[in-house]
Amino acid sequence: MANATSEQVKEQLKTFIDPYLEKDLDSARCVKNVVVDGNKATIDIELGFPHQGYEEELKKAIKETVAKTDGIDEVEVNLSSRIVTHAVQKGVKPIAGVKNIIAVASGKGGVGKSTTTVNLALALAAEGARVAVLDADIYGPSIPRMLGISGKPESEDGESLNPMVNHNLQAMSIGFLVDDDSPMIWRGPMVTQALEQLFKDTRWDDVDYLVVDLPPGTGDVQLTLAQKIPVSGAVIVTTPQDIALLDARKGLKMFDKVNVPVLGVIENMSIHICSKCGHEERVFGEGGGKRMSDEEHVTLLGDLPLDMSIRELADNGKPTVIAEPDGRITQMYIEMARKIAAKLALKVQDFSNKFPSIVIKND
């Protein structure tokens, strides 16, 4: 029997569809090298998203797929990841120390967006990425409490701020700079200026993903983000409730208008499970996130239960992903985080820093 060729191995590999990329690894440009030596195939795969908890499962799937090639008895898989900077709105300058900014938004308040933001950021970090979170809710900052961080950020040069750090996450919030009980009585221009400073005057340290917790609505803060901050993609958080979906659609349309790709929708509080008897009840309706994803042609990234522990853990500064790393809800956050990062990995890369600048001088 003739030995298999690298092309035959590649063709066989195309039959495996990655569940997060939703396409085969070759089409996603993740297959970097295929070498066949006798009956052994060695395959180099480079993912564009972090994969720490997915590595063994993916290696196994690739080995099983390639082993079906005639003439191949042994398969070696070398798996790595490289997170690159992706394209943003035209004319918006990058932020030093940050590769990609992911905005987490909702049309209305009370849908659990901040808790979702923090747990998604922690899930990306758990998968091996360098992650930061920025609290863009100037009037109602909640990230400091959720991350269990107190105190004020340091400034080495008197102009920029070092991010606060906890749970392997860099963080910045107006909540670090004002007292807990001080109301922010600011007009729109002051809010947008403060937001810009939080983004640009923080010394972010080699961040793969900066996850931004936006305030609800489509006002000044969202407009500033769309016009002046380089956003790679957005995630919409909603509940199944019709009125929440109505507002969530407005957020989705806003990102469409400013050319920020929506990476998907998360349905929060989809089902309530009684902590006493285990009875399941759909308090806010059913299937709203799925309907929205179908009608607006965006991915439903997942749905989360209305679970008291999610709220309690966030209030105590140890969110679910940290407090219950092996729990069912943590796995849900990690699944959604992988989908978000994989969706982003398929977007257009930003090559602007690859090209030389041309300077014309008159001597």
C-alpha positions in Angstrom: 0.0 0.0 0.0 1.3 3.4 -1.0 2.1 6.0 1.7 -0.3 8.8 2.2 0.6 12.3 1.1 0.4 15.5 3.0 -2.4 16.6 0.7 -4.4 13.5 1.5 -4.0 14.2 5.2 -5.1 17.8 4.7 -8.2 16.7 2.8 -9.1 14.3 5.6 -8.5 17.0 8.2 -11.0 19.2 6.4 -13.8 16.8 7.4 -13.4 18.0 11.0 -15.5 21.1 11.8 -14.2 23.0 14.8 -17.2 23.7 17.1 -16.0 27.2 18.0 -14.8 28.4 14.6 -17.8 26.6 13.0 -15.6 25.6 10.0 -12.7 23.3 9.2 -9.2 24.3 10.5 -7.7 24.6 7.0 -10.4 27.1 5.9 -9.9 29.0 9.1 -6.1 29.2 8.2 -5.1 27.4 11.3 -3.2 24.6 9.6 0.4 25.8 9.4 2.2 22.6 8.4 1.5 18.9 7.5 4.4 16.5 7.3 4.1 12.8 6.4 7.0 10.5 7.2 6.1 6.9 6.3 2.9 6.1 8.2 3.2 9.0 10.6 1.6 12.4 10.1 2.8 15.5 12.1 0.4 18.4 12.0 1.1 22.0 13.3 -2.0 23.9 14.2 -2.1 27.6 15.3 -5.4 28.8 16.7 -6.3 32.5 16.8 -7.9 32.2 20.2 -6.8 30.9 23.6 -7.5 27.2 24.1 -6.0 26.0 27.4 -9.1 24.0 28.5 -9.8 22.9 25.0 -6.4 21.6 24.0 -6.7 17.9 24.8 -10.2 17.6 23.4 -9.0 19.2 20.1 -5.9 17.2 19.8 -7.9 14.0 20.3 -10.5 15.1 17.6 -7.7 15.9 15.1 -5.9 12.6 15.7 -9.1 10.6 15.3 -9.9 12.4 12.1 -6.5 12.1 10.5 -6.1 8.5 11.5 -8.9 7.7 9.0 -6.5 8.5 6.2 -5.3 5.4 4.3 -1.7 4.7 5.2 -1.6 6.7 8.4 -1.2 4.8 11.7 0.4 7.5 13.9 -0.6 11.2 14.3 1.3 13.9 16.2 -0.4 17.2 16.8 1.5 20.4 17.8 -1.0 22.9 19.0 -0.4 26.6 19.7 -2.3 29.9 19.7 -1.4 33.4 18.5 -3.8 36.2 19.3 -3.5 39.1 16.8 -4.9 42.6 16.5 -8.1 42.8 14.5 -9.5 45.5 12.3 -11.5 48.3 14.0 -13.5 51.4 12.8 -11.7 53.5 10.2 -9.7 56.4 11.4 -9.6 55.3 15.1 -6.1 55.0 16.6 -5.0 51.9 18.5 -4.6 52.0 22.3 -1.1 51.3 23.6 -0.7 47.8 25.1 -4.1 46.5 23.9 -4.6 44.1 20.9 -8.4 43.9 20.9 -11.3 45.6 22.6 -14.6 43.7 23.1 -17.6 45.8 24.2 -20.3 44.1 26.2 -23.6 46.0 25.9 -27.3 45.9 26.6 -30.2 48.0 25.6 -31.5 48.3 29.2 -30.3 47.9 32.7 -30.9 45.0 35.1 -30.0 42.2 32.7 -26.9 41.1 34.5 -24.5 42.7 32.0 -21.7 43.6 34.4 -21.6 40.2 36.0 -21.5 38.6 32.6 -18.7 40.9 31.5 -16.5 40.1 34.5 -17.1 36.3 34.2 -16.4 36.4 30.4 -13.1 38.3 31.1 -12.1 35.8 33.7 -13.0 32.9 31.4 -10.8 34.3 28.7 -8.0 34.6 31.2 -8.6 31.0 32.4 -8.1 29.9 28.8 -4.7 31.4 28.7 -5.2 35.0 27.4 -3.9 38.2 28.9 -7.1 40.0 29.7 -8.2 43.4 31.1 -11.6 44.8 32.0 -12.7 48.4 31.8 -15.8 49.7 33.7 -17.3 52.2 31.3 -20.3 52.8 33.5 -19.3 56.2 34.9 -22.5 56.8 36.9 -22.7 53.3 38.4 -19.3 51.6 38.5 -19.6 48.0 39.8 -16.4 46.3 38.6 -14.2 47.2 41.7 -16.7 45.3 44.0 -17.1 42.4 41.7 -13.4 41.9 41.4 -12.8 42.4 45.1 -10.4 45.3 44.5 -10.1 48.3 46.8 -7.7 51.2 47.0 -6.6 53.7 44.3 -4.4 53.1 41.2 -0.8 54.2 41.3 0.8 56.7 38.8 4.5 56.5 38.2 4.7 59.6 36.0 1.9 61.7 37.3 0.0 61.4 34.0 -0.9 57.8 33.4 -2.4 55.1 35.8 -1.3 51.6 36.4 -4.3 49.2 36.2 -5.5 47.5 39.4 -5.0 43.7 39.3 -6.9 40.8 40.9 -7.7 37.2 39.8 -5.1 37.6 37.0 -7.1 40.4 35.5 -6.1 44.0 34.8 -8.9 46.5 35.7 -9.7 50.1 35.5 -12.8 52.0 36.7 -13.9 55.4 37.8 -14.9 53.6 41.0 -11.2 53.4 41.9 -10.8 57.1 41.7 -13.9 58.3 43.7 -15.4 57.4 47.0 -18.1 54.7 47.0 -20.8 57.0 48.2 -19.9 59.9 46.0 -22.6 60.4 43.2 -21.2 61.3 39.8 -23.1 64.5 39.0 -21.5 65.0 35.6 -22.9 66.3 32.2 -22.3 64.3 29.0 -19.1 66.0 27.8 -17.4 65.3 31.2 -18.4 61.7 31.1 -17.1 61.1 27.6 -13.8 62.9 28.5 -13.4 60.7 31.6 -14.1 57.6 29.6 -11.5 58.5 27.0 -8.9 59.1 29.8 -9.7 55.7 31.4 -9.0 54.0 28.1 -6.0 56.0 27.0 -4.2 57.0 30.2 -4.1 53.5 31.7 -0.8 51.7 31.2 -2.3 48.4 29.9 0.3 45.6 30.0 0.3 43.6 26.8 -3.5 42.8 26.8 -4.9 40.4 24.3 -8.5 41.3 25.1 -9.8 44.4 26.9 -13.4 43.6 27.8 -15.5 46.8 28.3 -18.6 46.9 30.5 -20.8 49.5 28.9 -23.6 51.3 30.7 -27.1 50.4 29.3 -28.6 52.3 26.4 -27.2 54.0 23.3 -26.2 57.4 24.6 -23.0 59.5 25.0 -20.8 56.7 26.3 -21.7 54.3 23.5 -21.2 57.1 20.9 -17.8 58.0 22.2 -16.8 54.3 22.1 -18.0 54.0 18.5 -16.2 57.2 17.4 -13.0 57.4 19.3 -12.1 53.9 20.8 -10.9 51.1 18.5 -13.5 48.3 19.1 -12.9 44.9 17.5 -16.3 43.5 18.3 -19.3 43.7 20.5 -21.4 41.3 22.6 -25.1 42.0 23.4 -26.5 40.7 26.7 -30.3 40.4 27.0 -33.0 38.5 28.9 -35.8 36.5 27.2 -38.2 39.3 28.2 -39.8 41.1 25.1 -39.0 44.6 26.4 -35.4 43.6 27.1 -35.1 42.2 23.6 -36.6 45.3 22.1 -33.9 47.4 23.7 -31.2 44.9 22.9 -32.0 45.2 19.2 -31.4 48.9 19.4 -27.9 48.2 20.8 -27.3 45.8 18.0 -28.4 48.2 15.3 -26.1 50.9 16.9 -23.0 48.8 16.5 -24.1 47.9 12.9 -24.3 51.6 12.0 -20.8 52.4 13.3 -19.3 49.3 11.6 -18.5 47.4 14.8 -19.2 43.6 14.2 -21.5 42.0 16.7 -19.9 38.7 17.8 -23.1 37.3 19.3 -25.9 37.5 21.8 -26.0 36.1 25.3 -29.4 35.4 26.9 -29.1 35.9 30.6 -31.7 34.8 33.2 -33.1 32.3 30.7 -34.4 29.9 33.4 -34.8 30.1 37.2 -34.0 27.0 39.2 -35.4 27.1 42.8 -32.5 26.7 45.3 -34.9 24.9 47.7 -36.8 22.4 45.5 -35.0 22.4 42.1 -38.2 23.5 40.3 -37.4 25.1 36.9 -39.4 28.2 35.8 -38.9 30.5 32.8 -39.6 33.8 34.8 -38.8 36.2 31.9 -40.3 34.2 29.0 -38.7 31.7 26.6 -36.6 31.6 23.5 -36.1 35.4 23.1 -32.4 35.3 22.5 -32.8 32.5 19.9 -35.5 34.6 18.1 -33.3 37.6 18.1 -30.3 35.7 16.8 -32.4 34.2 14.0 -34.0 37.4 12.9 -30.9 39.6 13.2 -28.5 36.9 11.8 -26.2 36.9 14.8 -24.8 34.0 16.8 -26.6 33.0 20.0 -23.5 32.5 22.2 -25.4 30.8 25.0 -27.9 31.2 27.7 -27.3 31.5 31.5 -29.7 30.6 34.3 -31.1 33.0 36.9 -29.0 31.6 39.7 -28.6 33.3 43.1 -25.0 32.1 43.4 -23.9 34.1 40.4 -25.1 37.3 42.1 -23.9 36.4 45.5 -20.4 35.5 44.3 -20.0 38.7 42.2 -21.2 40.8 45.2 -18.5 39.2 47.4 -15.7 39.9 44.9 -15.1 36.3 43.8 -17.1 35.8 40.6 -18.4 32.3 39.6 -15.4 31.5 37.3 -13.0 32.1 40.2 -15.1 30.7 43.0 -16.3 27.6 41.2 -13.7 26.8 38.5 -15.1 23.3 37.9 -18.8 24.2 38.2 -21.5 23.9 35.5 -22.0 27.7 35.2 -18.3 28.4 34.9 -18.2 25.9 32.0 -21.0 27.9 30.4 -19.0 31.1 30.6 -15.9 29.4 29.2 -17.9 28.0 26.3 -19.2 31.5 25.5 -15.8 33.1 25.9 -14.3 30.6 23.5 -17.0 31.3 20.9 -16.4 35.0 21.2 -12.6 34.7 20.8 -13.0 32.3 17.9 -15.5 34.6 16.2 -13.1 37.4 16.6 -10.2 35.3 15.3 -12.0 34.9 12.0 -12.4 38.7 11.5 -10.1 40.8 9.4 -6.7 41.4 10.9 -5.2 44.8 11.4 -2.0 45.1 9.3 -1.5 48.8 9.8 1.5 48.3 12.0 3.2 46.0 9.5 3.7 48.6 6.9 6.5 51.2 7.0 5.7 54.9 7.3 6.8 57.0 4.4 8.3 60.4 5.4 9.1 63.0 2.7 11.6 65.6 3.7 12.7 68.7 1.8 16.4 69.0 2.3 
